[in-house]
Amino acid sequence: MFGSIAHIMNNEKTIGLVSRVLKYVHAGKMFRLLSLLPLFVVSMHTAGQSLEPFNLHFTTQGNGSEASMILGNGDITVNAWVDRHDHNLYFYIGKSDTHNDQDQLYKVGKVRVSFSPNILVEDHEYAETFRIADATYRIKTKYAILTMRVDANNPVILLEAKTTIPAKMTVTAQLMRKPQTGAPDEACDHLVKERRSDLVFYYRNRSTAFFDENMRVLKLDGLGVNNPQKNKTFGALAMGGGLRPSQDSMLVSAAARKNFNLKITVLTAQTATEKQWIDSIGMVAGKINRIPEQQMLRSHQQYWKGFWNRSFINLSSTTAENDTLRAVTKSYLYQRYILGICGRGNFMMQFNGASIVNDTYTHPVKTAINTVSGKSADYRNWSPVLLWQNQRLPYLPLLASGDWELIQPMIRYYSEVVYPVDKLITKRNKHQPGVAFEESSTTYGAILMNVFGNEQERRERKLTDPKDFKMPHLQDHIVCGPELVSYFLDYYDYTQDEHFLREKLLPIARDVVLYFDKAFPRDSAGKLLIKDFKVLETYPHATNPIVLIGGLKYILPRLAQLKQIDADFKRQCTRLLGELPEFYTFNEGGISILKPAENITTHENVEYPELYVVFPFRIFGIGKPGIDLAINTFNTPSYFGTKNNTGYDSRSYIHLPNGLKRRMISSWHTTGIHASLLGLTDAAAYIVKRNFLLNDKGVRFPCFYSEVAFDYPPDIQHGAIAMTTLQTMLLQSEGNRILLFPAWKKDWNVHFKLRAAKNTTIEGELINGQLKKLQVTPASRRADIEMMPLK
């Protein structure tokens, strides 16, 4: 899951200053100098950008989890705050793979840290700082300095406290899931009793009833589908020098002291017994405890140095927009950080809050569809369903940012879990060869029973055909297949990873093409006929949806051009491409625009499938045929003669040039990316500024978008789309072409470092409309850059 320390050290230069200082500092002495090293190193280790101006600073304590600082290492996350009511430190522990037996992503748990006397009382010296360069939370009072982080290379949370007066520390596990009257006792948190030197708490899945029924209703029982939640146990082990267990739920100081080092090891594992999990977390904690603290700290800082130097975008201006552009830079930075701390785990990032959702006890959350209050940090809208149209979005900006390690959980999930299960569903329920990737899925790859319907619900609704869903808006919604192939092709283009191409991309691509080739008839003209299918969730019962026809038109020639494919597959791709119908158009007020399908009857959601052939399927774009048709489509939103059945009229919009038409731009809408790929600079600039500045003002940490979110804050899909919009305003890469500044405003100054296809890195600096720096690696790719005129 985490790269080895040796790997990190081999790929990054040692921080020279730290090495020289440590050489002359005798172990155990000059603590004050050593304790300041992280602050000093932060200012030195980000050559590409200055991060210190973007640290967070507060001089007051917060009211509940909305005051959280968010820490993480790619898998384990922490929401930590000092509460103004009792002046104690609280934190939720999250993790990417802590799903219960019904596929809901739970927190690992909640912890309280208190002191006697209370050294965290708010005073005139009180200050909280979040240092983004090394993902560290620092609390300073008159009597103490506390520093907290999640180690970048080990599954452990570290809290160090230095006090000027002797004090006692108490660490309490605050159980989140307590036994409920009438509920089975196993659906709760557990404490390990009579520990000698540490505190251990955990949650364990004991029931398989939900999974078993899901398999029965899908007719997949007995076919070997793996249940990743069976006997899954997740929890934590807390230990620290001078701390001893008390009442099973607490660690307490044996005596007052001035130095505290708390380590909380976190583990998720499927074990046959609870004892095996307890033994396992003990071994992991013991191994971590043997790593020298300064070695662990240096490796942690090396990781974050590499992360921040890998990619960046810094904006400024000599105009009145400068403050806004600095705010956009900050939001881009923090959104990338959020993806970084959530994206290296055993399971992919969930679009509706990942593992860093807050509770809503003191700060109700108003989303675009509801207001949530009084809910624990286990709650999120749309739980537990995983939806491709949302799940894909956090992964969009990771190609250009070079954060390819963060894409691996998504690749593993769709290629190793969803693909074989959806292939079974395609064969048994659709009676077709190949694979039709469904829009909805579970952690084990199948359609969620809540979507398909359990046995009783299916009987009540008289659903006898296994193709019919309880939730019809997700039935026949299969754009995931072509789009997954498209994203995998992009990943290969960027990384040039031949093993990935052979082992992941091509098997899936063959089965996606096979399904569309064999599952649908041809019309009288010999053209593919996809009848009575969904156009996303917006238009049901349509013929030849543009998202499917466009997806095939986009991936088939790209597959046929691969030199690694066999002749038969190349002929199949070429033949099927020739059998696809042309796109349909619609006359809207005398303007010809793209139509979502050949025929449309009703309009049920707020999506823009007609623009899918701009993105994610980049058929229309700068320098490509038909761009005027695509621009007209962007500027002329239409219901295509149907009645608008939606009520989302108070959300965030962009008003288009005619003054009457508007498009939604927030949450999962990729409108900003459409604008940038069409070279619509003003629209893209407006959207990227608007979306990056829509943070929930009641939450201290940036990028917790809520009111504009249709899903759940921090709504990482919203921020990821804004990131991708900014990236594609700067640079667009496809094949050999690299378009520089394709949708860039001439009065926006920028220093950036991004990736392009063919494992290319581009660092550039534009000042007052003049290109001051352009470094291309490898140098041979410089000839492929097309400098676009600034607007």
N, C-alpha and C positions, 0 to 999 in steps of 0.2 A: 504493500500500500504506500509506504513512504520510501523514498530513495535512501540508500545507505549513506552514512556519513562519509565513507571513503569515496563514493561516487560524487558527492557534493564537493568534497575537497579537491578531487581530481579535475573538476570542471570549473572551479572558481579560484581566483588568486586569493591567497591568504591575506587578511586585512593586515597590512604591514604595521600600521601604528599599534594595533592591539598586540601583535607579536612582540614589538619592541618594549611596550610597557610591561607586559607580563613577564618578560625576561628578567626585569629588574625588580619585580615585586615579589617579596618572599611570601610563600603561602601562609595564610592566616593573619597577615599584617596589612596595613594600609587599606582597611575595609572601605573607608569612605571613597578612596580613589577607584577601587574596583566597582563599587556600587554605582559610580557615575559613568563607568565605561559604556554601558548601553546608550546613554544619552549622547556621549561623545561620538561613538561609532555611527550612530544614526546620521549624524551630520556629515560623515565622511563616505558612507557606503552607497550612495545613490548618485552615481556620476551623471546619469541621464536626466535627472530632474531633482529639484529641491523639494523634499517632502515635509520638512519641519513646518513650513507655513500652513500645512493642512492638518496638523495635529488638532485634536479637540481639547478644549480647556473649559473647566467649570469651577466655580467657587462656591457653589451651594450643592447640597445633597438633593436627591430626587424623591419622587413620590411613586414608588412602585417600579415595575419592570420597564415602563416606558423610558426610564432614565438609564437603561442598560448601556454599557459599553460592550461591543461584540468582539469576542476573541475567537481564534480558531486555528487549526493546522491543516485544513483540507478534509478532515473527517470529524474530529471532535470540535464542538463549538461551545462557547460560554456566553451567556447574557448576564453581566455582573453590574451591580449597583449598590451604593450605600444609601440606605433608606433614612429619610429625615425624621421619621417618627421614633425610631429606637436607636439610630446611629450604628446599626449593624450592617455588615457586608452580606449580601445575598447573591446567589448566582444559580441559574439554571444550567444544566449540562445537556447538550444535544449531541446527536451523532447521526450519521447518514443512514444507518441500517437498523435502527431500533424500532422495528415494526412489531405490533402486537399480533395476535393470532387472526385478527380480522383486517390486517394490512394497514392499520393506522400507524403513522409515524409518531411515536411517543418521545418525550424527553427521557433522558437517562434518569434524571432526578433533580432535586433542588437542595441546596446547601446553605446554611447560615453560619457565619463566622462572627463571634462576638468576643469582647475583651473586658476584663475587670482589673483595674478601673478602665472605663471606656475611653480608650485613646482615639476613637473615631468621632468624638463629639465635634460638631461643626463649630469652628472658631475663626478668628480673623486670619489665620494662616492656612485655612482649609483650601485645598486645591485638588482637583482631579484632572489627569491628563491621559488621553489616549494617544500613543505614539504609533502612527500608521506604518512607519518604516520597519518596525520589528514587531508589530501587533501586540503591544504591551500596554497594560492599564496600570497607572500609578496614582496612588492616593497619598496626599501629604497633609498632616495636621501639625499642630504645635508639638505633639508628643510622638509622632510616628511617621514612617514612610512605608507604605505597602506597595509591592510590585507583583503583578499577576500576568501570566501568559499561558498559552497552550503550546507546549513544545512542538516545533515544526517537524521533528523527526521521530518522536516517540509519543505513544498514547497516554500522555500525562499532563495534568494541569498543575502549575507551579505557583505557589503563593509564598512570597517572602515578606516578612514584617520585621522592621528594625524600630525599636522604641527607645526613647530617652529615659523612661521610667520603667521599673519592673511591672509586668502585667501578666495576667493569666489569659490564655486563649481557650475558647470553647468552639468546637466544630460540630455542628448538628446536622444530621440528615433529616430533612423535612419531607416526609413521605407524601408523594403527590397522589398516589392511588391507594386510598385506604379501603378496608373491607366495607362493603355496602350491605345493608339489610336485604336479605333475599337474594343477594348475588353470590356466586361461588367465591370461596376464599382465595382461590388462585388468581383472580383478576385484581391483584393488588401488589404493592411493593412489600418486600421482605427484608428483614435485618438478620444478619448472621449473629447468632448469640455466642456470648462468652469468648470473644476474641481477646487475645493477649496483648497485642500491640497496635492494632489497627481497627478501623471501622469499615464494614462491608455491607452494602445494600444492593438489592437487585430486583429485577422484574423477570418473571419466567413465563413463557407461553406453555400451557399444558393442554389446551384443547385443539383438536384438528377438525372440529365439526364444520366450521365455516369453509375451510379448504375442501373438505370431503364433499359437502353439498355442492360447492362450485364445480367440482369435477363431475359430479353426477348430472347436474342439469346441462352441462356442456358435452356430456357423453365422452368424457376423457378419463373416467376412473379406470384404473387398472392399466393405463398406458405409460406409466413410468414418469409422469410429470412430477418434478421435485417440489416438495413443500419447504421453502426456505425459512418458514416460521415455526416449523415443528421443533419443539424443545429449545427454541432460541431463548437465550438468557442474556440480558444486558444489565450492567450495573457498574459500580465503582468501589474502589478500595482507597481509603484515606489513611495517611500515616504522616508522622512528623516527629522530629526530635523533641523529647520531653513531653510528648502527648500520650495519654493512656485512655483506653475505652472506659465509658461510663454509661450504664443503662442501655447498652447495645446500640443506641442511636447517636451517641456523642463521643468525641475525643476531648479530653480536658488536660490542661497543664498540670503536671505533678507539682510544680512550684512556679512562682512568678519569675519571669526572665525577660530579657531585652531582645532576644533573637528568636525568630520562628521561621521554620521552613516546612510548609505543608505541601505534600505531594498527593495528588488524587489520580490514580490510574483507572482508566476506563476500558472496558472490554465487552464486546459482543461475540457470542459463540453459540453454536448448536452442540449441546452435550447431552449424553444419555441421562446423566444425573446432575442434580444441583451441586453435589460435592465436587464433581469433575470441573464444573465452572469455577467454583470457589478455589480449588487447587490451581487452576489455570491462571486466574487473575493474580493469585499470590506469586506465582512464578514470574509473570510479566512484571509485576511491581518490584520483585527482588532484582530482576535483571536491570531495570531502570535505575534502581537505587545504587547499583554498582558503578554507574557512569559518573565520572567526576563532574561536579556542577559547572565548573568553568568550561570544560570541554563541551558539555551540552549547550551552554549559552552561546559559545562561539559558533557551533554548528547551526543553532537556531538562527543566529544573525546572518550566517552565510547563506542559508536558504532564502531568507527574505531579501537579502541583497541581490541574489540571482533573479528572484521573482520580479523585483522592481526595475532592474536593469534590462530585463528581457523585452520590455515594451512600455511605451508611455505616450501620452498626448498632453501637451501643455499649451494653453491658449492665453492670449492677451491681445490688447488693442490700444492704440493711441486715441481712440474715440471714447465716447461716453459709455460704450458697451464693455469697457475693460472689467468692471466689477462683475458684470453678468458672466463674462467669459471665464473669469477666475472661478466663479461659482460652478460653471459647467465643468471646468477642469477638476474641481474638487469632487463633484458627483461622479464623473467618469472614474476617477481614482478610487473612490469608495465602492462603487459598484464592482469594479474589477477585484477589489479586495474581498468583497462578499463572495464572489464566485470562487476566489482563491481559497477561502477558508471552508467552503462547503463542497468543493469539487474533487477531492482526492480520496474519497471513501470507498467502501465496498458497494455502495448503491448510489445511483445517480441523484443529482439535486432535484428535489421536488419543487415544481414551479410555484406552488402556493405557500411560500414561506421557508422552504428548505428546512433546516433544523434550528432556525434562529427566531422563531415566532415568540412574541411576548405573551403574557397573560393579559386579560382585559378586565381585571378586578378594579383597577383605579383609573384606567384610560380606555373607555369604550372605543372601538374601532368602527368607523363609518366607511364601508366600502361602497362600490358603485351599485351593489344589489341589496345590501342589508346593513344593519348596525349590530355589532357583536359586543356584548358586555357580560361580565360575570363568568367568563370562560377561563379554564386553565390554559397553560402553555402547551398542552397536548392538542388543543383545538385548532382547526383550520377549516375554511370553507372547502367544499368538494372532496373532503376526505371520505374514503381512502382512494378514490378513483385516480388513475394516472391517464392523462390525455395527451396524445402525441402533439396536437396543435399547440399545446402549452409546454409540454416537457422538452420539446426541441429548442425552445427560444433561449434559455440560458446558455446554450452551446453555440449560438451564432457568432458572438464576437471572439470566441477563443481561438479560431483559426488565425485571424489577423493579429491578435495579441501574442501569438506564439505560445499560448498556454495549453499545449497539446496534451500534457499529462492530465489535465482536468477533463479532457474528453473521454479518457479511457473507460470510466464507469458507464458512460452512455453507450459506448461501443460494445462493451461486455454485455450490458443488459439487453440491447436489441438483437445482437448477433447470437448470444449464447442462451438467452432465456426466452424472449418473445418470439424469435424466429422459429425455433422448433415447435413451440406450442401453437402458434398461429398456423403453422404448416399442418399440424394435426387437425385443427379446427377447419381449415380450408378443405381438407380431404373428407372429414367425417360429417361436417355440417353443411358445407357448400357442394360437396361431391365433385371437387375440381382438383386438378394437379397444380403444383406450384404453391405459392403462398399469397394470401391477401392479408396484409397487415391491418389489424383493426385499430380504430381510433383510441379505444379504451383498453387498458390492460391492468394487471396486478403485478405485485413483486414476483410472482411466479409465471407471468407471461400471459395468462388466460384473460378473457373478458371478465370484468368484475361481475359477480352475481347480482349486485344492485342494479347494474345496467341490463343484464340479460334477463333477470328475474328468477327468483327461487321457484321451487316446484309448486308451492301454493299460489304464488302470484301468477305464474304462467297458466295454471288451471283457471283461476278467477278471470284472467284476461282472455282466455281461450286462445292462448298462443301455442299452437301445435307444431308449427313449422320451426325447426331449430334456427332458421335464419332470422326469425322475428325477435325483436328486443322489447323488453319492458319500457326502455327509454328509446323511442323511435328516432329521436334526433341524432342518435349515435349509430343507427343501423345503416348499412351500406355506405359508411363513411370510411373509405379505404385509401385516402390519398397518402397515408403514411408510407406505403410501399415505394412508390416513385420518389417521394421526397427523401426517404431514408437513403435510397440508392444515390440520389443527387448529393446529399450531404456527405456520404461516404466517398463519392467521387471527388468532391472538394477536398476532403481530408487527404485523400491520396495525392491530389494535385499539389497540395501544400507540403506534405511530408515526404513524398516519393517513397513511401514505405511499401516495398514489394511484398513482404510477408503479409501485411494487412490486406493488400490487394488480392492475393491468392486465397487466403484463409477466411477472410471476412466478407469483403466486398463482392467478389465474383459469385460465390455460392448463393448469396441473397439475391443478387441481380438476376441470375439465371432463373430463379424461382419466381421472382416478381414478373419478369417478362413472360415466363411460361404461363402464369395465371392469366394475365391479360390476353395472351394470344389464344388460349383454349377456352376461357370461361364465357366469351361473348361471341355472338354471331356476327356476320357481315350483312350489310344491307344490299339492295339490288345493284348498287354500283361497286360492290366489293369492299366497302369501307366498314371499319369496325363500328359496331352499334352497341353502346352502353346505355341501356334503357332502364328508366325507373330507379335511378340512383341518386344519392345525396350530392349536393354541391356544398361541401363543408356542412355546417349545421344550419345554413341559411335557406337553401332552396331544396325542398324534398321532391322526389318523383320527377327528376329531370332526365333529359336525354343528352348523352355525350357531354358530361360536365367538363368545363374548361380546365379544372384542376387535374383531372385524370388524363384527358387528351393532351393538355399542355405538358403535364409531367412526363408522359411517354415521348412526346416530341422533343423534350429536352434531354432525357437520359439515353434514348436509343442511339442517336448519333455519337454521343460521348462514349458509350460502351463499344460501339462498332469501331471506333478509332483506336481502342486499346490494342497494343501489339501483343498483349499477353493472352487474348481470348482465342479460342479455337475457331476454325472456319465455319462450323455448323452454327455456333452461337452468333457469329458475325452475320451470317446469312439470315438468321431468324430476326435479328435486330433490324437489319436493312429492309427485309420484307414487311415486317410489322409497321415500320415507320412509313412505308409507302401506302399502307392500308388505313392510316389515320385520317379522319375527316379534317377539313379546314376549320379554323375558328369561326364562330358565328358573330355577327355584328348586330347592333341595334341602333335605330335612329332616335336620338334624344334631342328634340328641338332643332332638328336640322343638322345635328352633329353625329357623325358615325363613331360609335364606341364599341368596345368589346363586350360581348354578352356572356354571362356565366354558363350558359348551356343552349342547346338548340331550342328547347321549349321550357318555360318556367310557369308554375301555377301559383305558388304562394311564397311569401317572404317571412321567415321566422326568426332571424337573428341579425346581428349587426356585424357582418363580415364582408369582405370585398374580394370574392373569389375571382372576379374578372381581372384582377391585378396580379394573380398568382403567376401569370406568364411574364411578369416583370421580376417578381420575387415571390417564392424561392426559385422558380424556374426562369432563369434569366434569358428568355427568348427575345424580349424587347429591351433595348437599352442603348446607351450612347454608342454611336457608330454602327448600329445594327439596323437592318431593314424594318420599316413599320413603326419607328419610334413616335411619329406624329399621331398615329392611331392610339398608341399607349398613353401619350401625354393627354390627348383629348379624353381618354377614358378616366385618367386620374382627375382631371379638372371638371368632369361632368358626372358626379355620382347619380345613380339612377336606381329606381325600384323596378325597372324594366317592365312597366305596365302592371305591376302587382301592388297590392295594398301593403303598406308598412305596418306589420303587426307588432312592432317592438315599442317599448316605452322608455328607452335609454336616451332621453332628451336633455339631461342635465349634466352630461359628462363633458370631457375635454375634447374640443373640436379644433380643426383648422378651417377657417372660412376661405374658400377658393376665389379666384380672380373675378368671377361674375357676380360676386356679392350675395348670391342666393344659395349656392350649393356649399356643403360642408362635409368633411370626413372626420370620423373619430380617429384619434391619434394615441390614445392611452392604452394601458394594460397590454393585451395580446395583439393589438392592431399594429401591423408593420408598415403603416403609412409613411413614416419617416424614411424607411429603407426604400420604399417605392420612389419617393421624391428624389433621393440622392442618386439612385441608379438611373433615373431619367434625366439627370442633370438639372433638376428644378431647385436651384440653389436657395432661393428665398424661402420656398416652402420647407425644404430640409432644415435650413437654419432656424426657422421659427419653431419647427417641431422639436428639434434637439434641445433648444433652450427651454421651451415650455415643459417638456417631459422631464428633463433633468432637475427642474426646480420645483417639482410637485411633491416634495417630501412632506410627510406628516409633521406639522409644526409642533405637535404635542409629544413627539419622540425625539430624544436627544441625538441618537445615532443617525447619520445621513442614509438616504436611500430606502427609508421605510415608507414606501408609497402605499397609501391606503385608500383615500377617498376616490381616487381615479381607478382603483383596482377592482376588477370584476372577480378577482379570486381572493387572495389574502396577503396582507403585508408580512414581509417586506416586498412581495410581488417582484421577485427577481427577474421575471420575464419582461416587465416594464422597463427596468433599468438596462437589461441586456439589449433590448431593441434600441434604446437610446444610444448605447455604446456602439452598436453596429451602424446606426445612422451616421454617427460622427466619423467612424472609421471609413465608411464608403463615401462620405463627402471628401475625405482626404485622398483615398487610394482605392482603386478597383482593379482587381487582378483576376484574369480568366485566360487560361491557356498561356500563350506567350505574351499577351498584352498586359501592360501595367499602366493604367491611367492615373496620372498624378494630378491632384486638385480637380477632379471631375465635377464637383458641386461645391466649390469653396468660395467663400466671400473674400474679396481682395483686401478688405480692411481688417481681417482676422489674422493676427500673427500666430504662428504655431511652431513649436519644436516637437517632433514626433519620431517614434521608432515603431514600425509595424512590419509584419510578415506579408509576403506575397507568395503566389504559387511557385512551385519548383524550388522550395526551401530557400527562398530569397528573403533577405532582411534589408529594409530601407530605412535609413535615418535621414531626416531632412529638417531644414529650418527656413521658414518663410517670414521675412520682416518687411512690413510696408509694401507688400506686393512683390518683393524681390527674393529670389531663391538664394539664400546665403550659404546653405550647406546641403549637399546631397551625397550620401555615402551608401553605395549599393554592394551587397555581398550575396553571391559572388559578383565580381566586377563585370563579368560577361553579360549579366542581365541588365546593365545600364543601357544597353542599346535597345532594349525592349520597352523603355519608359517613354510614354507619350505625355508631354506637358500640356495640360488643358488650359485654355484661356480663363483667367480669373474674372469673376462677375461682381 
